[in-house]
């Protein structure tokens, strides 16, 4: 029986991660990256991850596993969420 797994991780690196959280996140990704499909959304470039994690080694290892056999989709333009909120924010 074929069983597909999918994990969606939204807004990764929105806030800096403490070292113990970064290590736990790395260990989680390390356990699943070869057997599970992963969708990751982030507003940070991969080069900014080292700053957010405060550790270049963990950032590189984490990205290595996340980007393993992946398809990167870069979205540009205005935030979809903000399109309907402009009038509220402009007041």
Rosetta blueprint (number, residue, H / E / L):
1 X L
2 X L
3 X L
4 X L
5 X L
6 X E
7 X E
8 X E
9 X E
10 X E
11 X E
12 X E
13 X L
14 X L
15 X L
16 X L
17 X L
18 X L
19 X H
20 X H
21 X H
22 X H
23 X H
24 X H
25 X H
26 X H
27 X H
28 X H
29 X H
30 X H
31 X H
32 X H
33 X L
34 X L
35 X L
36 X L
37 X E
38 X E
39 X E
40 X E
41 X E
42 X E
43 X L
44 X L
45 X L
46 X H
47 X H
48 X H
49 X H
50 X H
51 X H
52 X H
53 X H
54 X L
55 X L
56 X H
57 X H
58 X H
59 X H
60 X H
61 X H
62 X H
63 X H
64 X H
65 X H
66 X H
67 X L
68 X L
69 X L
70 X L
71 X L
72 X L
73 X L
74 X L
75 X L
76 X L
77 X L
78 X L
79 X L
80 X H
81 X H
82 X H
83 X H
84 X L
85 X L
86 X H
87 X H
88 X H
89 X H
90 X H
91 X L
